[in-house]
Amino acid sequence: MKQVDIKDLNIEIDITKILNAVSLKKDLVIDIDGIVYIDEKRNTSKPIIFKLDLQKNINNLLDPNSLIKNILKDYKPTINGTYCNIKPIMAWQEIIFLNQENMLYFDHHTDGVELFENKELEEMGWHSIPFDISYRQITEFIEENCNGTLVFYDNQIQFNGFVFVDDIEDVKNKVKNFIVKKIKEQINENLIDLEDEDILESLEYFNIKV
């Protein structure tokens, strides 16, 4: 999985595309690779770092450079000709908000990962709890074995970030196999209580016969 430290990210953007979107009164989205989407379908498996809504009040009377600086003011743009560079770290909280709808999970510095946004993965995580298989173990497995992007902020004191995956079906299959393997290891080592109702329910969920 690709790992992106938001502190180190510096993105170059073609400002003519932003100006074009404003003149046409079109919605605009910029992804983490600096690709600009103007009122068009984008790859929702890739994080975004900026969104401009058509409804937003834009002062078109400004000169182009002032207009760009106003639109991207939270990102501290540096303009060089028809391109500008932005530092997404300046708008980290806004970027988290922009990606909430499509991220697989959010990793908070105090609470860790509490929820998978995909319903099936969340059910797998829930049914793993009786076997002491934590969400942290599952997310570490995903980040080490699945394709996608982890965007994070880490200042050595606190860490938070979110994950996007390229193929959710592949992730679900790999995670299920990982959990089933862990459970079977516990069964073979006689580490589970076969009279525990939660364990029996989870064994049935994963279709594991004992």
C-alpha positions as CSV (number, residue, x, y, z in Angstrom):
1,M,0.0,0.0,0.0
2,K,1.2,3.5,-0.9
3,Q,1.9,5.6,2.2
4,V,1.7,9.4,2.0
5,D,2.9,11.6,4.8
6,I,0.8,14.7,4.4
7,K,3.7,16.8,5.9
8,D,5.9,15.9,2.9
9,L,3.3,16.4,0.2
10,N,3.9,19.2,-2.2
11,I,1.5,19.2,-5.2
12,E,1.9,21.1,-8.5
13,I,-1.4,22.2,-10.1
14,D,-2.2,23.6,-13.6
15,I,-4.0,26.8,-12.6
16,T,-5.5,27.3,-16.0
17,K,-7.8,24.4,-15.2
18,I,-9.0,26.0,-12.0
19,L,-9.6,29.3,-13.8
20,N,-11.5,27.4,-16.6
21,A,-13.7,25.8,-14.0
22,V,-14.5,29.1,-12.4
23,S,-15.3,30.8,-15.7
24,L,-17.6,27.9,-16.6
25,K,-19.1,27.8,-13.1
26,K,-18.2,24.1,-12.9
27,D,-17.5,22.0,-9.8
28,L,-13.8,21.1,-9.4
29,V,-12.0,18.4,-7.5
30,I,-8.2,17.9,-7.1
31,D,-6.9,14.5,-6.2
32,I,-3.8,13.6,-4.2
33,D,-1.7,13.3,-7.5
34,G,-2.7,16.8,-8.5
35,I,-5.1,15.7,-11.2
36,V,-7.9,18.2,-11.7
37,Y,-11.4,17.0,-12.4
38,I,-13.9,19.6,-13.7
39,D,-17.5,18.6,-13.2
40,E,-16.7,15.0,-14.2
41,K,-16.6,11.5,-12.8
42,R,-13.4,10.7,-11.0
43,N,-11.7,7.7,-9.5
44,T,-13.3,7.4,-6.0
45,S,-10.6,5.0,-4.9
46,K,-8.1,7.8,-4.8
47,P,-8.0,10.5,-2.0
48,I,-8.8,14.1,-2.8
49,I,-7.1,17.2,-1.4
50,F,-9.4,20.0,-2.6
51,K,-12.9,20.6,-3.7
52,L,-14.5,23.7,-5.1
53,D,-18.3,23.7,-5.3
54,L,-20.2,25.5,-8.0
55,Q,-22.3,27.2,-5.3
56,K,-19.3,28.8,-3.6
57,N,-19.2,32.6,-4.0
58,I,-16.1,33.4,-6.1
59,N,-15.1,37.0,-6.9
60,N,-14.4,36.8,-10.6
61,L,-13.2,40.5,-10.7
62,L,-9.9,39.5,-9.2
63,D,-6.9,39.1,-11.5
64,P,-6.0,35.4,-12.1
65,N,-3.2,35.1,-9.6
66,S,-5.3,36.8,-6.8
67,L,-8.2,34.6,-7.7
68,I,-6.1,31.4,-7.3
69,K,-4.6,32.7,-4.0
70,N,-8.1,33.4,-2.8
71,I,-9.5,30.0,-3.8
72,L,-6.5,28.0,-2.4
73,K,-5.8,30.3,0.5
74,D,-6.0,27.5,3.1
75,Y,-3.2,25.7,1.1
76,K,-0.7,28.6,0.9
77,P,-0.3,28.4,-2.9
78,T,3.0,29.5,-4.5
79,I,2.4,30.6,-8.1
80,N,4.9,30.2,-10.9
81,G,3.5,31.0,-14.3
82,T,0.6,28.8,-15.2
83,Y,1.3,26.4,-12.3
84,C,1.1,26.7,-8.5
85,N,2.4,24.6,-5.7
86,I,0.3,23.8,-2.6
87,K,1.0,22.2,0.7
88,P,-2.0,20.0,1.7
89,I,-0.7,19.8,5.3
90,M,-2.1,23.4,5.8
91,A,-5.6,22.0,5.3
92,W,-5.3,18.6,6.9
93,Q,-8.6,18.7,8.9
94,E,-10.5,19.8,5.8
95,I,-8.9,17.0,3.7
96,I,-10.1,14.4,6.3
97,F,-13.6,15.8,6.0
98,L,-13.5,15.8,2.2
99,N,-12.6,12.1,2.2
100,Q,-15.0,10.8,4.8
101,E,-17.5,9.5,2.3
102,N,-15.0,7.3,0.4
103,M,-12.3,6.2,3.0
104,L,-12.3,2.6,4.2
105,Y,-11.4,3.7,7.8
106,F,-10.0,6.5,9.8
107,D,-7.1,5.9,12.3
108,H,-7.3,8.4,15.2
109,H,-4.4,9.1,17.4
110,T,-6.4,8.3,20.6
111,D,-9.1,5.9,19.6
112,G,-7.3,4.0,16.8
113,V,-9.6,2.4,14.2
114,E,-13.1,2.1,15.6
115,L,-15.1,1.3,12.4
116,F,-14.8,0.0,8.9
117,E,-17.0,2.1,6.5
118,N,-17.6,-1.1,4.4
119,K,-20.5,-3.0,5.9
120,E,-19.0,-6.5,5.2
121,L,-15.6,-5.6,6.6
122,E,-17.2,-4.1,9.7
123,E,-19.1,-7.4,10.2
124,M,-15.8,-9.4,9.9
125,G,-14.2,-7.1,12.4
126,W,-17.0,-7.4,14.8
127,H,-17.0,-11.2,14.6
128,S,-13.3,-11.3,15.1
129,I,-13.5,-9.7,18.6
130,P,-14.4,-12.9,20.4
131,F,-11.0,-14.3,19.2
132,D,-9.1,-11.3,20.4
133,I,-8.3,-10.4,16.8
134,S,-8.3,-6.6,16.9
135,Y,-9.1,-3.9,14.4
136,R,-5.5,-2.9,14.6
137,Q,-4.3,-6.3,13.5
138,I,-6.8,-6.3,10.6
139,T,-5.8,-2.8,9.5
140,E,-2.1,-3.6,9.7
141,F,-2.8,-6.6,7.5
142,I,-4.7,-4.5,5.0
143,E,-1.9,-1.9,4.8
144,E,0.8,-4.6,4.3
145,N,-1.1,-6.8,1.9
146,C,-3.6,-4.8,-0.1
147,N,-3.3,-2.1,-2.8
148,G,-4.4,1.4,-1.9
149,T,-3.3,4.6,-0.2
150,L,-2.7,5.5,3.4
151,V,-2.6,9.2,3.9
152,F,-1.4,10.2,7.4
153,Y,-0.1,12.9,9.6
154,D,2.6,12.0,12.2
155,N,4.5,14.5,14.2
156,Q,6.0,11.8,16.6
157,I,3.6,12.8,19.3
158,Q,0.3,12.0,17.6
159,F,-0.7,10.0,14.5
160,N,-3.9,10.0,12.4
161,G,-4.7,9.0,8.9
162,F,-7.2,7.4,6.6
163,V,-7.1,4.6,4.0
164,F,-8.4,4.2,0.5
165,V,-8.2,0.8,-1.3
166,D,-8.1,0.1,-5.0
167,D,-10.3,-3.1,-5.0
168,I,-12.7,-3.6,-2.1
169,E,-13.6,-7.1,-3.2
170,D,-9.9,-8.1,-3.1
171,V,-9.6,-6.6,0.4
172,K,-12.6,-8.4,1.7
173,N,-11.4,-11.8,0.4
174,K,-7.9,-11.3,1.8
175,V,-9.1,-10.1,5.2
176,K,-11.6,-13.0,5.5
177,N,-8.8,-15.5,4.7
178,F,-6.5,-13.8,7.2
179,I,-9.1,-13.9,10.0
180,V,-10.1,-17.5,9.3
181,K,-6.5,-18.6,9.4
182,K,-6.0,-16.8,12.7
183,I,-9.1,-18.5,14.2
184,K,-8.0,-22.0,12.9
185,E,-4.6,-21.5,14.6
186,Q,-6.4,-20.8,17.9
187,I,-8.6,-23.9,17.4
188,N,-5.6,-26.1,16.7
189,E,-3.9,-24.8,19.9
190,N,-7.1,-25.3,22.0
191,L,-7.2,-21.6,22.8
192,I,-10.9,-21.0,22.3
193,D,-13.9,-21.8,24.5
194,L,-16.4,-23.8,22.4
195,E,-19.1,-23.1,24.9
196,D,-19.0,-19.4,24.5
197,E,-22.0,-18.1,22.6
198,D,-20.2,-15.2,20.9
199,I,-17.5,-17.6,19.7
200,L,-20.0,-20.1,18.3
201,E,-21.8,-17.3,16.5
202,S,-18.6,-16.1,15.0
203,L,-17.6,-19.6,13.9
204,E,-20.9,-19.9,12.1
205,Y,-20.4,-16.5,10.5
206,F,-17.0,-17.5,9.1
207,N,-18.4,-20.9,8.2
208,I,-15.7,-22.7,10.3
209,K,-16.5,-26.2,11.4
210,V,-15.1,-27.5,14.6
